[in-house]
């Protein structure tokens, strides 16, 4: 201090340099009389390079420069008291605009005349960006929460419901105020599985997500509403990575979809019953025709009996193919070996030759579509039938060899 007890300017500068906020002293003419280290850091300058220069021309953005000058002139003229707090932007040396929160005061000489303004400024640019981001996020969150066409329920880390949207209350048929009084595992919920059994609370999507801290998706649950009607929901739940929060549960009404599926299942079951009955009748009719032909063939000798047995073998082949098609899930992937082996065996039985004629059958394990297998079955049936009719007269040990292989798109039959 000097002998009058006033603080030396260099000491004042030292105090101001220790401050974490910007301090600037501006004269009546706009000249910079003091700028501390925090101010130099924010503006990107050295104090010695700007002292004596005009603050408004260097550091006030052009868009607001005239307004700031006007307000400053009113302060110096005594027509306006300096504000306690205000915000405006400054222009850094590299052209970046920074938002500053200012606290202003005035300095007077011994005659009480205003000579300078002294301002402390805090750079709030990042804070304001963060506040804006939070505001936007909050607005988006509230918008999504309110307009999503599905129920949303948020719980705390103990499973208590802390927030739910209108759609959730509408879907569940429960008053919103009553809704938030419940817990996720509240015994007042009546929830069913798809098979009609009770859904244990520990297996709820929300309970698993809370317990195992993982996403649980698309769990089908039937919930009794407040009016005792049953609504089917597809429920997903995920943990909320915020302290004291538990899970967010999202669900939408799938009642119409479930009812449609039930109707489809009912129609399919009815169709399957009709097909089984039709198959049974067709099979019985074909079996009756084959049996009648075979029975009549036993009563006839010579070519007449052979003709009837030949007709019976063809009916049997058709019946075998029909059964194979009926039992198969894919008409384009029918196993060749079992089908053709059974055809050979049936023809031998119809001609009473199963014990007299030996058959050696070697067929690769492959599949064919019904359009290829049907004519192949007819060819094999005719070859075996003709052999039994014409090939084994006076043959002591008759033998049929059948080998079928597949090479790429070609099927090779050796008989």
PANU-985705 format. One line per field, with one value per residue (C-alpha): residue number from 1; residue in one letter; chain; x, y, z. Coordinates in nm, 2 decimals, m for minus. Each point is the difference from the previous one (the first is absolute). Layout:
# residues N
num = [NUM_...]
residuo = [A_...]
cadena = [A_...]
xx = [X_...]
yy = [Y_...]
zz = [Z_...]
END
This chain:
# residues 415
num = [1_2_3_4_5_6_7_8_9_10_11_12_13_14_15_16_17_18_19_20_21_22_23_24_25_26_27_28_29_30_31_32_33_34_35_36_37_38_39_40_41_42_43_44_45_46_47_48_49_50_51_52_53_54_55_56_57_58_59_60_61_62_63_64_65_66_67_68_69_70_71_72_73_74_75_76_77_78_79_80_81_82_83_84_85_86_87_88_89_90_91_92_93_94_95_96_97_98_99_100_101_102_103_104_105_106_107_108_109_110_111_112_113_114_115_116_117_118_119_120_121_122_123_124_125_126_127_128_129_130_131_132_133_134_135_136_137_138_139_140_141_142_143_144_145_146_147_148_149_150_151_152_153_154_155_156_157_158_159_160_161_162_163_164_165_166_167_168_169_170_171_172_173_174_175_176_177_178_179_180_181_182_183_184_185_186_187_188_189_190_191_192_193_194_195_196_197_198_199_200_201_202_203_204_205_206_207_208_209_210_211_212_213_214_215_216_217_218_219_220_221_222_223_224_225_226_227_228_229_230_231_232_233_234_235_236_237_238_239_240_241_242_243_244_245_246_247_248_249_250_251_252_253_254_255_256_257_258_259_260_261_262_263_264_265_266_267_268_269_270_271_272_273_274_275_276_277_278_279_280_281_282_283_284_285_286_287_288_289_290_291_292_293_294_295_296_297_298_299_300_301_302_303_304_305_306_307_308_309_310_311_312_313_314_315_316_317_318_319_320_321_322_323_324_325_326_327_328_329_330_331_332_333_334_335_336_337_338_339_340_341_342_343_344_345_346_347_348_349_350_351_352_353_354_355_356_357_358_359_360_361_362_363_364_365_366_367_368_369_370_371_372_373_374_375_376_377_378_379_380_381_382_383_384_385_386_387_388_389_390_391_392_393_394_395_396_397_398_399_400_401_402_403_404_405_406_407_408_409_410_411_412_413_414_415]
residuo = [X_X_X_X_X_X_X_X_X_X_X_X_X_X_X_X_X_X_X_X_X_X_X_X_X_X_X_X_X_X_X_X_X_X_X_X_X_X_X_X_X_X_X_X_X_X_X_X_X_X_X_X_X_X_X_X_X_X_X_X_X_X_X_X_X_X_X_X_X_X_X_X_X_X_X_X_X_X_X_X_X_X_X_X_X_X_X_X_X_X_X_X_X_X_X_X_X_X_X_X_X_X_X_X_X_X_X_X_X_X_X_X_X_X_X_X_X_X_X_X_X_X_X_X_X_X_X_X_X_X_X_X_X_X_X_X_X_X_X_X_X_X_X_X_X_X_X_X_X_X_X_X_X_X_X_X_X_X_X_X_X_X_X_X_X_X_X_X_X_X_X_X_X_X_X_X_X_X_X_X_X_X_X_X_X_X_X_X_X_X_X_X_X_X_X_X_X_X_X_X_X_X_X_X_X_X_X_X_X_X_X_X_X_X_X_X_X_X_X_X_X_X_X_X_X_X_X_X_X_X_X_X_X_X_X_X_X_X_X_X_X_X_X_X_X_X_X_X_X_X_X_X_X_X_X_X_X_X_X_X_X_X_X_X_X_X_X_X_X_X_X_X_X_X_X_X_X_X_X_X_X_X_X_X_X_X_X_X_X_X_X_X_X_X_X_X_X_X_X_X_X_X_X_X_X_X_X_X_X_X_X_X_X_X_X_X_X_X_X_X_X_X_X_X_X_X_X_X_X_X_X_X_X_X_X_X_X_X_X_X_X_X_X_X_X_X_X_X_X_X_X_X_X_X_X_X_X_X_X_X_X_X_X_X_X_X_X_X_X_X_X_X_X_X_X_X_X_X_X_X_X_X_X_X_X_X_X_X_X_X_X_X_X_X_X_X_X_X_X_X_X_X_X_X_X_X_X_X_X_X_X_X_X_X_X]
cadena = [A_A_A_A_A_A_A_A_A_A_A_A_A_A_A_A_A_A_A_A_A_A_A_A_A_A_A_A_A_A_A_A_A_A_A_A_A_A_A_A_A_A_A_A_A_A_A_A_A_A_A_A_A_A_A_A_A_A_A_A_A_A_A_A_A_A_A_A_A_A_A_A_A_A_A_A_A_A_A_A_A_A_A_A_A_A_A_A_A_A_A_A_A_A_A_A_A_A_A_A_A_A_A_A_A_A_A_A_A_A_A_A_A_A_A_A_A_A_A_A_A_A_A_A_A_A_A_A_A_A_A_A_A_A_A_A_A_A_A_A_A_A_A_A_A_A_A_A_A_A_A_A_A_A_A_A_A_A_A_A_A_A_A_A_A_A_A_A_A_A_A_A_A_A_A_A_A_A_A_A_A_A_A_A_A_A_A_A_A_A_A_A_A_A_A_A_A_A_A_A_A_A_A_A_A_A_A_A_A_A_A_A_A_A_A_A_A_A_A_A_A_A_A_A_A_A_A_A_A_A_A_A_A_A_A_A_A_A_A_A_A_A_A_A_A_A_A_A_A_A_A_A_A_A_A_A_A_A_A_A_A_A_A_A_A_A_A_A_A_A_A_A_A_A_A_A_A_A_A_A_A_A_A_A_A_A_A_A_A_A_A_A_A_A_A_A_A_A_A_A_A_A_A_A_A_A_A_A_A_A_A_A_A_A_A_A_A_A_A_A_A_A_A_A_A_A_A_A_A_A_A_A_A_A_A_A_A_A_A_A_A_A_A_A_A_A_A_A_A_A_A_A_A_A_A_A_A_A_A_A_A_A_A_A_A_A_A_A_A_A_A_A_A_A_A_A_A_A_A_A_A_A_A_A_A_A_A_A_A_A_A_A_A_A_A_A_A_A_A_A_A_A_A_A_A_A_A_A_A_A_A_A_A_A_A]
xx = [0.00_0.11_0.01_m0.37_m0.10_m0.10_0.08_0.28_m0.11_0.25_m0.14_m0.35_0.10_0.15_m0.32_m0.21_0.24_m0.06_m0.37_m0.16_m0.23_0.07_0.05_0.02_0.01_m0.12_0.03_m0.25_0.14_m0.02_0.37_0.11_0.18_0.03_m0.05_0.09_0.14_m0.34_m0.12_0.31_m0.06_m0.37_0.08_0.32_0.22_0.28_m0.08_0.29_m0.13_m0.35_0.05_m0.10_m0.19_m0.38_m0.20_m0.30_0.19_0.21_m0.23_m0.37_m0.16_m0.11_m0.37_m0.02_0.28_m0.21_m0.25_0.28_0.16_m0.33_m0.06_0.36_m0.04_m0.32_0.19_0.28_m0.24_m0.18_m0.33_0.02_0.12_0.22_m0.18_0.05_0.02_m0.04_0.12_0.14_0.25_0.37_0.21_0.33_0.31_m0.06_m0.36_m0.18_m0.30_m0.01_m0.30_0.10_m0.20_0.10_m0.01_0.07_0.10_0.12_0.31_m0.01_0.27_0.04_m0.26_m0.26_0.02_m0.03_0.33_0.00_m0.21_0.13_m0.16_0.05_m0.10_m0.05_0.01_m0.33_0.02_0.03_m0.24_m0.26_0.06_m0.05_m0.31_m0.14_0.09_m0.18_m0.30_m0.02_0.05_m0.27_m0.24_0.07_m0.04_m0.33_m0.13_0.09_m0.13_m0.33_m0.06_0.14_m0.28_0.09_0.01_0.31_0.07_0.31_0.09_0.25_0.27_m0.24_m0.26_m0.24_m0.17_0.11_m0.13_m0.24_m0.16_m0.36_0.01_0.11_m0.30_m0.23_0.14_m0.02_m0.33_0.13_0.00_0.34_0.01_m0.09_0.26_0.30_m0.11_0.08_0.32_0.11_m0.06_m0.32_m0.23_m0.29_0.12_m0.16_0.22_m0.02_0.23_m0.10_m0.10_m0.24_0.20_0.10_0.31_0.23_0.11_0.37_m0.03_m0.14_0.22_0.04_0.11_0.26_0.13_0.03_0.16_0.24_0.06_m0.06_m0.25_m0.30_m0.21_m0.34_m0.14_m0.37_m0.21_m0.38_m0.11_m0.34_m0.11_m0.18_m0.33_0.11_0.04_0.32_0.25_0.30_0.33_0.34_0.23_0.37_0.20_0.35_0.20_0.03_0.37_m0.09_0.04_m0.31_m0.18_m0.09_m0.14_m0.21_m0.28_m0.15_m0.31_m0.25_m0.34_0.01_m0.35_m0.13_0.31_m0.04_m0.36_0.08_0.27_m0.26_m0.25_0.27_0.10_m0.36_m0.05_0.32_m0.10_m0.34_0.17_0.25_m0.29_m0.18_0.32_0.06_m0.36_0.04_0.33_m0.14_m0.30_0.22_0.25_m0.28_m0.17_0.33_0.08_m0.35_0.05_0.35_m0.14_m0.29_0.23_0.24_m0.28_m0.15_0.34_0.03_m0.31_0.13_0.29_0.22_0.01_m0.33_0.14_0.32_m0.19_m0.19_0.32_0.17_m0.29_0.01_0.38_m0.06_m0.27_0.23_0.28_m0.24_m0.11_0.36_0.09_m0.31_0.10_0.35_m0.12_m0.25_0.26_0.26_0.04_0.17_m0.12_0.34_0.20_m0.13_0.24_0.05_0.13_m0.29_m0.26_0.14_0.10_m0.36_m0.13_0.22_m0.11_m0.37_0.02_0.17_m0.28_m0.28_0.14_0.07_0.37_0.15_0.14_0.09_0.17_0.29_0.05_0.32_m0.06_0.27_m0.12_0.20_m0.13_m0.14_m0.33_m0.21_m0.30_m0.34_0.01_0.31_m0.08_m0.34_0.11_0.30_m0.23_m0.22_0.31_0.13_m0.35_m0.03_0.35_m0.06_m0.35_0.13_0.28_m0.24_m0.23_0.26_0.36_0.01_m0.16_0.21_0.26_0.10_0.12_m0.16_0.18_m0.09_0.28_m0.09_0.27_m0.08_0.26_0.00_0.28_m0.06_m0.33_m0.02_m0.15_0.13_m0.22_0.16_m0.25]
yy = [0.00_0.36_0.26_0.08_m0.36_m0.06_m0.32_0.03_m0.08_m0.28_m0.16_0.03_m0.16_m0.29_m0.05_0.01_m0.25_m0.25_0.01_m0.27_0.23_0.28_0.36_0.29_0.37_0.22_0.38_0.26_m0.02_m0.38_m0.05_m0.31_0.10_m0.34_m0.36_m0.29_m0.34_m0.17_0.27_m0.05_m0.38_0.04_0.25_m0.16_0.31_0.13_0.30_0.22_m0.04_0.14_0.26_0.34_m0.14_0.02_m0.28_0.04_m0.02_m0.30_m0.22_0.09_m0.19_0.24_m0.10_0.14_0.26_0.31_m0.10_m0.08_0.34_0.18_m0.16_0.07_0.36_0.03_m0.14_0.24_0.29_m0.10_m0.06_m0.38_m0.19_m0.29_m0.33_m0.25_m0.29_m0.05_m0.22_0.08_m0.15_0.09_m0.05_m0.19_0.08_m0.31_0.11_m0.23_0.14_m0.08_0.07_0.19_0.06_0.35_0.17_0.38_0.29_0.36_0.18_0.37_0.26_0.22_0.23_m0.28_0.00_m0.35_m0.08_m0.37_m0.31_m0.32_m0.33_m0.36_m0.25_m0.38_m0.20_m0.19_m0.12_m0.37_0.02_0.16_m0.26_m0.27_0.17_0.02_m0.36_m0.10_0.21_m0.16_m0.35_0.07_0.13_m0.30_m0.24_0.16_0.00_m0.36_m0.10_0.16_m0.08_m0.35_m0.23_m0.24_m0.02_0.11_m0.07_0.10_m0.15_0.07_m0.24_m0.17_m0.07_0.28_0.18_0.37_0.11_m0.13_0.16_0.04_m0.28_m0.24_0.08_m0.02_m0.34_m0.14_0.16_0.15_0.36_0.16_0.10_m0.36_m0.13_0.18_m0.13_m0.36_m0.19_m0.20_m0.32_0.12_m0.30_0.20_m0.06_m0.31_m0.12_m0.32_m0.19_m0.08_m0.35_0.15_m0.08_0.27_0.20_0.00_0.35_m0.10_m0.08_0.33_0.18_0.29_m0.24_m0.17_0.33_0.14_m0.31_m0.09_0.36_m0.09_0.07_m0.23_0.02_m0.10_m0.20_m0.09_0.07_m0.01_0.27_0.04_0.37_0.19_m0.11_m0.37_m0.02_m0.17_0.19_m0.16_0.19_m0.03_0.12_0.11_0.13_0.15_0.12_0.38_0.10_0.28_m0.02_m0.10_m0.09_m0.36_m0.09_0.15_m0.23_0.05_m0.19_0.01_m0.16_m0.33_m0.12_0.01_m0.17_m0.28_m0.04_m0.02_m0.26_m0.20_0.02_m0.12_m0.28_m0.11_0.01_m0.19_m0.26_m0.03_m0.03_m0.26_m0.20_0.01_m0.10_m0.29_m0.12_0.04_m0.18_m0.28_m0.04_0.02_m0.25_m0.24_0.03_m0.07_m0.29_m0.14_0.02_m0.17_m0.27_m0.07_m0.02_m0.23_m0.22_m0.03_m0.08_m0.30_m0.15_0.04_m0.17_0.10_0.35_0.11_m0.05_0.17_0.30_0.04_m0.04_0.26_0.24_m0.07_0.07_0.34_0.09_m0.10_0.22_0.29_m0.06_m0.01_0.32_0.17_m0.10_0.12_0.34_0.03_m0.07_0.23_0.36_0.09_m0.14_0.09_m0.21_m0.36_m0.28_m0.23_m0.32_m0.09_0.08_m0.21_m0.28_m0.03_0.00_m0.30_m0.18_0.07_m0.13_m0.32_m0.05_0.06_m0.26_m0.24_0.00_0.14_m0.34_m0.12_0.31_0.16_0.38_0.19_0.37_0.26_0.36_0.31_0.22_0.30_0.18_0.09_0.22_m0.16_0.08_m0.21_m0.27_m0.08_m0.12_m0.17_m0.20_m0.09_m0.12_m0.22_m0.14_m0.09_m0.16_m0.22_m0.09_m0.10_m0.20_m0.20_m0.06_m0.09_m0.03_m0.29_m0.29_m0.30_0.21_m0.20_0.30_0.32_0.32_0.37_0.25_0.37_0.27_0.37_0.27_0.38_0.18_0.37_0.07_m0.35_m0.31_m0.33_m0.31_m0.34_m0.29]
zz = [0.00_m0.04_0.28_m0.04_0.05_m0.37_m0.17_m0.26_m0.35_m0.04_0.32_m0.13_m0.33_0.20_0.19_m0.32_m0.17_0.27_m0.07_m0.21_m0.18_m0.25_0.13_m0.24_0.07_m0.28_m0.03_m0.11_m0.35_m0.01_0.05_0.19_0.32_0.17_m0.11_0.23_m0.09_m0.01_m0.25_m0.21_0.00_m0.11_m0.27_m0.12_0.04_0.21_0.22_m0.12_m0.36_0.07_0.28_m0.12_m0.30_m0.04_0.16_m0.22_m0.33_0.11_0.20_m0.05_m0.29_m0.28_0.03_0.36_m0.01_m0.04_0.27_0.25_m0.08_0.05_0.34_0.11_m0.10_0.21_0.30_m0.03_m0.04_0.32_m0.17_0.07_0.30_m0.09_0.02_0.27_m0.25_m0.37_m0.28_m0.34_m0.24_m0.05_m0.31_0.05_m0.19_m0.22_m0.09_0.24_0.19_0.37_0.23_0.32_0.32_0.12_0.33_m0.04_0.22_m0.05_0.11_0.09_0.05_0.31_m0.14_m0.04_m0.38_m0.16_m0.16_m0.07_0.02_0.15_m0.10_0.11_m0.26_0.02_m0.32_0.00_m0.37_0.08_0.29_m0.23_m0.27_0.26_0.13_m0.35_m0.07_0.32_m0.09_m0.34_0.14_0.26_m0.27_m0.22_0.30_0.10_m0.36_m0.06_0.34_m0.06_m0.37_m0.04_m0.10_0.27_0.38_0.18_0.37_0.19_0.34_0.28_0.10_0.24_m0.26_0.10_m0.29_m0.01_m0.34_m0.27_m0.30_m0.10_m0.26_0.27_0.22_m0.30_m0.10_0.35_0.08_0.33_0.13_m0.03_0.37_0.09_m0.24_0.16_0.34_m0.11_m0.03_m0.31_0.19_0.17_0.09_m0.14_m0.35_m0.15_m0.28_m0.21_m0.24_m0.35_0.12_0.25_0.31_0.26_m0.08_0.30_0.10_0.01_m0.38_m0.10_m0.26_0.24_0.28_m0.21_m0.14_0.35_0.15_m0.28_m0.13_m0.36_m0.28_m0.01_m0.32_m0.13_0.29_m0.06_0.30_0.05_0.25_0.16_m0.03_0.27_m0.16_0.01_m0.38_m0.12_m0.21_m0.16_0.01_m0.15_0.27_m0.01_0.29_0.04_0.30_0.04_0.05_0.25_0.38_0.19_m0.32_m0.09_m0.34_m0.28_m0.12_m0.34_m0.12_m0.27_m0.05_m0.20_0.08_m0.35_m0.13_0.26_m0.08_m0.37_0.07_0.20_m0.29_m0.24_0.23_0.03_m0.38_m0.06_0.26_m0.18_m0.34_0.13_0.14_m0.34_m0.18_0.23_m0.05_m0.38_0.00_0.21_m0.25_m0.31_0.15_0.09_m0.34_m0.18_0.23_m0.06_m0.38_0.03_0.22_m0.23_m0.30_0.18_0.13_m0.35_m0.14_0.23_m0.16_m0.35_m0.18_m0.29_m0.15_0.15_0.36_m0.10_m0.13_0.32_0.21_m0.22_0.06_0.37_0.01_m0.17_0.25_0.28_m0.15_m0.02_0.36_0.11_m0.18_0.14_0.36_m0.06_m0.12_0.28_0.27_m0.15_0.09_m0.33_m0.33_m0.15_0.24_0.00_0.10_m0.30_0.18_0.23_m0.26_m0.29_0.23_0.13_m0.36_m0.09_0.32_m0.08_m0.35_0.12_0.26_m0.25_m0.24_0.29_m0.09_0.32_0.10_m0.35_m0.14_0.17_m0.03_0.06_0.03_0.02_0.00_0.10_0.28_m0.19_m0.06_m0.30_m0.06_m0.05_m0.38_m0.04_0.25_m0.13_m0.36_0.15_0.23_m0.30_m0.20_0.29_0.05_m0.37_m0.02_0.31_m0.13_m0.34_0.15_0.21_m0.30_m0.26_0.12_0.24_m0.18_0.07_0.20_0.31_0.21_m0.13_0.11_m0.05_0.04_0.03_0.04_0.00_0.03_m0.04_m0.19_0.02_m0.17_m0.16_0.16_m0.13_0.03_m0.06_m0.01]
END
